[in-house]
Amino acid sequence: MAAPSPHVPPDASRLQAPVARLLRPLVRLFVRCGITFPALTDLLRELYVNVAEYDFALPGKEQTDSRVSLLTGIHRKEVRRLRGAGAPVSAVPVAVSRTSRIIARWLAAPEFTDEQGRPRPLPRASETEPSFESLVASVTRDLRPRAVLDEWLDRGIAFVDEAERIVLSEAAFVPRGGGEQQLYYFGRNLHDHVAAAVTNILEERPRFLERAVHYDGLSPDLARRLEARAREIAMEALQQANREAHAACETDPGGAARWNFGLYVYVEEAPAPPRANPTP
């Protein structure tokens, strides 16, 4: 029996159109935020060298400047200058890690949620029932709950209702535009989504779930209604996944692996295609 032929990734020419579409919103962000083409070129040059050095090293052989140059098309002198920086580390900012852990527990732990699984409004402090102080203390003893609350109130993550209870707000799920938390998840979530899709392209059989439901040619009104309903479905799925993951972590011994479950909803009013000139 003949050996199965190895999986061959698509050639560069076939990737150009989808990559151009992928990069277009990023280029819009770069131009808006002042990342010029020369600055982006410098960043890409460093990334090309880094990826070639660490992701394409041959087993048992030392990676050389010549091979990195061959893989990337970057001159050996530039390769020599840029090598050795180390693989990039995706460190979680302390404030982001702290906030996400407390919110995740508020959304998942039975004592902090109601019968429908929604986060309960919490008193600031209480000796007889779950409170905001006990929520923070269940995650970290290194911070005063009052300091966390002041930060959250300032950022709009929580608010105080008429009964003087602390309520988790919509901003907990949609961080403030351009803030540290949003920029961190911008990099993390887009990386993981693209990494899942790239892995599925490079391997013979798709390894990760990466799917979307999409309809074109809709009226703006229907698109908005579908967007609103999709948000509801997505939040239900995210909260259910968070509850199950939180419960499973209670007995997990821990390790170096990580898991990400993400959803997105996007709507745009695409320009109408140009009409063909009538045939005389």
CORCOR-V780586 format. One record per backbone hydrogen bond with DSSP energy under -1.0 kcal/mol. CO is the residue of the C=O (numbers start at 1). NH is the residue of the N-H. E is the energy in kcal/mol with one decimal. If there is no record, write none. Layout:
co = {CO/CO}
nh = {NH/NH}
e = {E/E}
This chain:
co = {15/16/17/18/19/20/23/24/25/26/27/28/29/30/36/37/38/39/40/41/42/43/44/45/46/47/48/49/50/51/58/64/65/66/67/68/69/75/76/77/78/79/89/93/94/95/96/97/98/99/100/101/102/103/105/109/110/112/114/118/122/123/124/131/132/133/134/136/136/144/145/146/147/148/149/150/151/152/157/159/161/165/166/167/169/170/170/176/179/180/181/182/183/184/185/186/187/188/189/190/191/192/193/194/195/196/197/198/199/219/220/221/222/223/224/225/226/227/228/229/230/231/232/233/234/235/236/237/238/239/240/241/242/243/244/245/248/268}
nh = {19/20/21/22/23/24/27/28/29/30/31/32/33/35/40/41/42/43/44/45/46/47/48/49/50/51/52/53/54/55/61/68/69/70/71/72/73/79/80/81/82/83/91/97/98/99/100/101/102/103/104/105/106/107/109/112/113/120/117/114/166/132/133/135/136/137/138/139/140/148/149/150/151/152/153/154/155/157/169/167/164/161/122/159/172/173/174/179/183/184/185/186/187/188/189/190/191/192/193/194/195/196/197/198/199/200/201/202/203/223/224/225/226/227/228/229/230/231/232/233/234/235/236/237/238/239/240/241/242/243/244/245/246/247/248/249/251/270}
e = {-2.5/-2.3/-1.9/-2.3/-2.5/-1.3/-3.0/-2.2/-1.8/-2.8/-2.8/-2.1/-2.2/-2.6/-2.5/-2.6/-2.1/-2.0/-2.9/-2.4/-2.0/-2.2/-2.9/-2.0/-2.4/-3.0/-2.4/-2.3/-2.3/-2.7/-2.0/-2.2/-2.6/-2.2/-2.5/-2.0/-2.6/-2.4/-2.9/-1.7/-2.1/-2.0/-1.4/-2.6/-2.7/-2.3/-2.7/-2.0/-1.9/-2.6/-2.5/-1.8/-2.3/-2.1/-2.6/-1.7/-1.1/-2.7/-1.8/-2.5/-4.2/-3.0/-1.8/-2.0/-2.4/-2.5/-1.6/-1.3/-2.8/-1.8/-2.7/-2.6/-2.0/-2.5/-2.9/-2.1/-1.9/-2.0/-2.8/-3.0/-2.0/-2.3/-2.7/-2.1/-1.7/-1.8/-1.5/-2.0/-2.5/-2.1/-2.2/-2.2/-1.9/-2.5/-2.6/-1.5/-1.8/-2.4/-2.4/-2.8/-3.1/-2.3/-2.1/-2.9/-2.4/-1.9/-1.6/-2.6/-2.0/-2.4/-2.2/-2.1/-2.8/-2.1/-2.2/-2.2/-2.6/-2.1/-1.6/-2.4/-2.8/-2.6/-2.0/-2.1/-2.8/-2.5/-2.1/-2.6/-2.4/-2.3/-2.2/-2.4/-2.8/-2.2/-2.2/-2.2/-1.2/-1.0}
